[in-house]
Amino acid sequence: MPDRQDKWWTLSDEASYVLVEGEVKTVLSELAIPLIKTHLTEQGLLELWAGKTPGSFEYPRLKYKSILLALQHRFDELPEIFQRIREICGGNLAEVGAEEHIAQLKKRFSLPE
């Protein structure tokens, strides 16, 4: 929502659905769809992922970003991403999967070990 707060609706009967439906349609068409449209291209995704997102979503973001960069042959940007992935995942349950991801990208794109 524009104020960055969650919005909850109470639906009590069919009459209340009509009021909520209009508001939800407006929010989707005026806020959600324009926001999503900016991320429908590879460049839009890379711009979104350019920012730092600490916390639990940083690893997935870096994983998908590394795939996209590799597909675009932007290999010089990968070592920094691989390093950050290792920092995030080292010593926890995601470490094995993270190392497998890095190894698969290196193998698929014939990158140095």
C-alpha positions as CSV (number, residue, x, y, z in Angstrom):
1,M,0.0,0.0,0.0
2,P,1.2,3.6,-0.5
3,D,1.8,4.1,3.2
4,R,3.9,0.9,3.3
5,Q,1.4,-0.7,5.8
6,D,-0.5,-3.9,5.4
7,K,-4.1,-3.6,4.5
8,W,-6.7,-6.0,5.8
9,W,-10.3,-6.2,4.9
10,T,-13.1,-7.9,6.8
11,L,-15.6,-9.8,4.7
12,S,-18.8,-10.6,6.5
13,D,-21.3,-11.2,3.8
14,E,-21.7,-10.9,0.0
15,A,-22.4,-7.2,0.2
16,S,-19.0,-6.6,1.8
17,Y,-17.3,-8.3,-1.1
18,V,-18.4,-5.6,-3.5
19,L,-16.8,-2.8,-1.5
20,V,-13.6,-4.7,-1.1
21,E,-13.5,-5.8,-4.8
22,G,-13.4,-2.2,-6.0
23,E,-10.6,-1.2,-3.7
24,V,-8.6,-4.3,-4.5
25,K,-9.0,-3.7,-8.3
26,T,-7.8,-0.1,-7.8
27,V,-4.8,-1.1,-5.8
28,L,-3.8,-3.8,-8.3
29,S,-4.2,-1.6,-11.4
30,E,-2.7,1.6,-9.9
31,L,0.0,0.2,-7.7
32,A,0.9,-3.5,-8.1
33,I,0.8,-3.8,-11.9
34,P,3.0,-0.7,-12.6
35,L,5.5,-1.9,-10.0
36,I,5.7,-5.4,-11.5
37,K,6.0,-4.0,-15.0
38,T,9.3,-2.4,-14.2
39,H,10.7,-5.9,-13.4
40,L,9.6,-7.8,-16.4
41,T,12.8,-7.4,-18.3
42,E,16.3,-8.8,-17.6
43,Q,17.6,-5.2,-17.1
44,G,14.7,-4.4,-14.8
45,L,15.5,-7.4,-12.7
46,L,19.2,-6.5,-12.6
47,E,18.4,-3.0,-11.5
48,L,16.1,-4.4,-8.7
49,W,18.8,-6.8,-7.6
50,A,21.5,-4.1,-7.7
51,G,20.6,-3.0,-4.2
52,K,21.7,-4.8,-1.1
53,T,19.0,-7.0,0.5
54,P,20.3,-8.3,3.8
55,G,18.5,-11.1,5.5
56,S,16.9,-14.3,4.3
57,F,16.2,-13.1,0.8
58,E,19.7,-12.1,-0.1
59,Y,20.9,-15.6,-1.1
60,P,18.0,-16.3,-3.5
61,R,18.5,-12.8,-5.1
62,L,22.2,-13.4,-5.6
63,K,21.6,-16.9,-6.9
64,Y,19.2,-15.7,-9.6
65,K,21.3,-12.7,-10.4
66,S,24.4,-14.9,-10.9
67,I,22.4,-17.1,-13.4
68,L,21.2,-14.0,-15.3
69,L,24.7,-12.5,-15.4
70,A,26.2,-15.8,-16.7
71,L,23.5,-16.0,-19.4
72,Q,24.5,-12.5,-20.5
73,H,28.2,-13.5,-20.5
74,R,29.0,-10.9,-17.7
75,F,31.4,-13.3,-16.1
76,D,33.6,-10.6,-14.6
77,E,30.8,-9.8,-12.2
78,L,30.4,-13.3,-10.9
79,P,33.4,-13.7,-8.5
80,E,32.0,-10.9,-6.2
81,I,28.6,-12.6,-6.2
82,F,30.1,-16.0,-5.5
83,Q,32.1,-14.5,-2.6
84,R,29.0,-13.0,-1.1
85,I,27.0,-16.2,-1.5
86,R,29.8,-18.0,0.4
87,E,29.7,-15.4,3.2
88,I,26.0,-15.8,3.6
89,C,25.8,-19.6,3.4
90,G,29.0,-20.6,4.9
91,G,28.5,-22.8,8.0
92,N,24.8,-23.2,7.6
93,L,22.4,-25.6,6.0
94,A,22.4,-23.7,2.7
95,E,26.2,-24.1,2.2
96,V,26.1,-27.3,0.3
97,G,23.4,-26.1,-2.1
98,A,25.2,-22.8,-2.6
99,E,28.5,-24.6,-3.5
100,E,26.6,-26.8,-5.9
101,H,25.0,-23.8,-7.5
102,I,28.4,-22.1,-8.0
103,A,30.0,-25.3,-9.3
104,Q,27.1,-25.8,-11.8
105,L,27.5,-22.3,-13.2
106,K,31.2,-22.7,-13.5
107,K,30.8,-26.0,-15.3
108,R,28.0,-24.9,-17.6
109,F,29.9,-21.7,-18.7
110,S,33.4,-23.2,-18.5
111,L,34.5,-20.7,-15.9
112,P,37.8,-21.2,-14.0
113,E,37.6,-22.9,-10.6
